[in-house]
Amino acid sequence: MRTGAKFLEGIKKRNYNIYHLGKKIENPTEYPMLKWPLKVVARIHDMALDPKHSDLLTATSPITGDKVNRFLHVFGSIDDLLIRQKKMRFLITHLGSCCLMCPGLGGVNALYSTTYDMDKELGTNYHQRFMDYIKYVQENDLFLAGAMMDVKGNRSQNAFEQADPDMYLHIVEERDDGIVVRGAKAHQTGPMIADEVVIMPCDIMRDPKAKDYAVSFAIPADTKGLTYIMQQNLADALTDTAEGTDGMDLGNVRYGCQFGATALMVFDDVFVPKERIFMQGEYKYTSNLITRMGTMARMWQTGCRPGIFDLITGATKLIAEYNGVAKAPHVIDKLTEMSFLTETVWGLALACASFGKPVSNGAYLPDPLLTNVAKLQSTRNYYELVKIAIDLCGGLLVSVPSEKDCKNPETGKWIDKYFRGVADVPTEHRLRVVRFIQSLTGGPVAAALHHSGGPMQNQKIVIYRETDFNKKTKRVKVLAGIEEEEF
Ligand SMILES: Cc1cc2nc3c(=O)[nH]c(=O)nc-3n(C[C@H](O)[C@H](O)[C@H](O)COP(=O)(O)OP(=O)(O)OC[C@H]3O[C@@H](n4cnc5c(N)ncnc54)[C@H](O)[C@@H]3O)c2cc1C
């Protein structure tokens, strides 16, 4: 396994094609907007090497026989699923920022079982290719990004019905030694600082006309023809403002506050060698691949959210203390509610892992119904927690001045005097906590938590599909005397 420094060394050697604010980024490891995500991934590598964290962050791989980072591990038991949940809550509360390595793990797990199914039923050799790949990845302890989400154009049309055929990634040429693909993946977490990108289709395809869109593969993240256009949102603008300061305006001064360092990933006729292709036209298997990826992603987001809720709750408790209202009955009630909202999601997070089942070739998947209930509940509860945090924080959440104004002697003295809460807490501490709450309660963070893993309607669709309504109506019919009891 690599240290964080080795991970960064590897990234330095790569030749990515990244754009941000109208310019090409020549040295990603020196670029301010990439500083935080790189620091997070490097820190996770270092933590995985620390014996204190090895139970949560490492596993013995049945593929290599060696210890590997759990971000590259195939879940082989309910215990693996539960550890994954505990690891998420632990990592998020430790870092206060997105781990970035989850989508790649989803790809590893979904492809492991789906390639196995395909080979068994179709006589293809995708699974062996995939096993060779995952062995290489585990042995070199690589950071994988996982890309499913196409740009999708008109959402009411299939991939093959779009006015522009490139709205979904697709094969444009088949050669003896590989394929050429064109299209774009949207909102991708961290591929511009990853070693490899694992690509999967984003829609379940049932029509043979979708064949060219049923494509999955993995390539180095700096492969020729790949372009990354990085995000720029309000949180990023704050990162800009905070350049050259202690980072107080970001709230999280240790790891920044990025919930998805994302990019649009453009594939401009990218060549994929044969040995890296894991699906090439088998559209009927997009269902297995996407459902498994989606279920896993939703499961661990429910492990992640309670960690975020812990931080929002901790910061809200602090601001209540700094404002001198911590003992007021309505504040105690609201803080209790925050804990209730958090632990409700945590209970569901553990439940969906506990009721996991083997899916194929020894790989485990969490319970789909409970997973989707958990994810939906986590999104709802986030907004409830945000309401309370905003309520108790007060208007300073909007009007907080910048660190530069706090440090300017002309203005700093007034800020220090007039933005003090209780007398024995420095004003600066109060403002730091306000910034911390600000960073976790709105704008891009809310959208990131809402949409990553799919919007709420996606979970409702699965909840309806997975609910055994017949079983429920049957019992009513028996108990109401409409049908006879069956023994
Ligand atoms: C921070 C962040 C990180 C992410 N990281 C990754 C990543 O690493 N890898 C990855 O693959 N993806 C990633 N995603 C993508 C994420 O999965 C999508 O954003 C999400 O699934 C929603 O897709 P969309 O953004 O295209 O929104 P849309 O699909 O356009 O959804 C917008 C609304 O339209 C509705 N809608 C969509 N289609 C239909 C339809 N046909 N009929 C009726 N209603 C419809 C939805 O329910 C929703 O209410 C990330 C997203 C975010 C925000």
The ligand as a MOL file (V3000), in Angstrom:
LIG
                    3D

  0  0  0     0  0            999 V3000
M  V30 BEGIN CTAB
M  V30 COUNTS 53 58 0 0 0
M  V30 BEGIN ATOM
M  V30 1 C -21.3640 16.2570 -6.0580 0
M  V30 2 C -21.7440 15.1840 -7.0120 0
M  V30 3 C -20.8600 14.1470 -7.2460 0
M  V30 4 C -21.1820 13.1530 -8.1680 0
M  V30 5 N -20.2770 12.1660 -8.4380 0
M  V30 6 C -20.5360 11.2580 -9.4020 0
M  V30 7 C -19.5620 10.2690 -9.7550 0
M  V30 8 O -18.4730 10.2230 -9.2070 0
M  V30 9 N -19.8770 9.3890 -10.7240 0
M  V30 10 C -21.0820 9.4110 -11.3740 0
M  V30 11 O -21.3020 8.5970 -12.2630 0
M  V30 12 N -22.0180 10.3500 -11.0800 0
M  V30 13 C -21.7630 11.2600 -10.1110 0
M  V30 14 N -22.7170 12.2120 -9.7980 0
M  V30 15 C -23.9400 12.2560 -10.6060 0
M  V30 16 C -25.2330 11.9560 -9.8710 0
M  V30 17 O -25.4400 10.5740 -9.7990 0
M  V30 18 C -26.3350 12.6850 -10.6590 0
M  V30 19 O -26.1750 14.0650 -10.4520 0
M  V30 20 C -27.7220 12.2880 -10.2390 0
M  V30 21 O -27.9700 10.9420 -10.5230 0
M  V30 22 C -28.7840 13.1350 -10.9440 0
M  V30 23 O -28.5560 13.2050 -12.3180 0
M  V30 24 P -28.5380 14.6430 -13.0090 0
M  V30 25 O -27.6090 15.4850 -12.2340 0
M  V30 26 O -28.2690 14.4580 -14.4480 0
M  V30 27 O -29.9740 15.2050 -12.7760 0
M  V30 28 P -31.2890 14.8110 -13.5620 0
M  V30 29 O -31.2490 13.3590 -13.9150 0
M  V30 30 O -31.4910 15.7610 -14.6590 0
M  V30 31 O -32.3810 15.0140 -12.4470 0
M  V30 32 C -33.0290 16.2640 -12.2020 0
M  V30 33 C -34.5060 15.9950 -11.8850 0
M  V30 34 O -35.1350 15.4490 -13.0390 0
M  V30 35 C -35.8180 14.2280 -12.6870 0
M  V30 36 N -35.7300 13.3320 -13.8570 0
M  V30 37 C -34.6020 12.9140 -14.4770 0
M  V30 38 N -34.9110 12.1030 -15.5040 0
M  V30 39 C -36.2610 11.9890 -15.5290 0
M  V30 40 C -37.1760 11.2920 -16.3610 0
M  V30 41 N -36.7920 10.5480 -17.3840 0
M  V30 42 N -38.5030 11.4290 -16.0850 0
M  V30 43 C -38.9420 12.1740 -15.0530 0
M  V30 44 N -38.1050 12.8720 -14.2300 0
M  V30 45 C -36.7810 12.7760 -14.4690 0
M  V30 46 C -35.0700 13.6980 -11.4670 0
M  V30 47 O -35.8710 12.8340 -10.6670 0
M  V30 48 C -34.7130 14.9910 -10.7560 0
M  V30 49 O -35.8020 15.4090 -9.9720 0
M  V30 50 C -22.4230 13.2010 -8.8550 0
M  V30 51 C -23.3210 14.2470 -8.6020 0
M  V30 52 C -22.9910 15.2270 -7.6980 0
M  V30 53 C -23.9620 16.3540 -7.4800 0
M  V30 END ATOM
M  V30 BEGIN BOND
M  V30 1 1 1 2
M  V30 2 1 2 3
M  V30 3 2 2 52
M  V30 4 2 3 4
M  V30 5 1 4 5
M  V30 6 1 4 50
M  V30 7 2 5 6
M  V30 8 1 6 7
M  V30 9 1 6 13
M  V30 10 2 7 8
M  V30 11 1 7 9
M  V30 12 1 9 10
M  V30 13 2 10 11
M  V30 14 1 10 12
M  V30 15 2 12 13
M  V30 16 1 13 14
M  V30 17 1 14 15
M  V30 18 1 14 50
M  V30 19 1 15 16
M  V30 20 1 16 17
M  V30 21 1 16 18
M  V30 22 1 18 19
M  V30 23 1 18 20
M  V30 24 1 20 21
M  V30 25 1 20 22
M  V30 26 1 22 23
M  V30 27 1 23 24
M  V30 28 2 24 25
M  V30 29 1 24 26
M  V30 30 1 24 27
M  V30 31 1 27 28
M  V30 32 2 28 29
M  V30 33 1 28 30
M  V30 34 1 28 31
M  V30 35 1 31 32
M  V30 36 1 32 33
M  V30 37 1 33 34
M  V30 38 1 33 48
M  V30 39 1 34 35
M  V30 40 1 35 36
M  V30 41 1 35 46
M  V30 42 1 36 37
M  V30 43 1 36 45
M  V30 44 2 37 38
M  V30 45 1 38 39
M  V30 46 1 39 40
M  V30 47 2 39 45
M  V30 48 1 40 41
M  V30 49 2 40 42
M  V30 50 1 42 43
M  V30 51 2 43 44
M  V30 52 1 44 45
M  V30 53 1 46 47
M  V30 54 1 46 48
M  V30 55 1 48 49
M  V30 56 2 50 51
M  V30 57 1 51 52
M  V30 58 1 52 53
M  V30 END BOND
M  V30 END CTAB
M  END
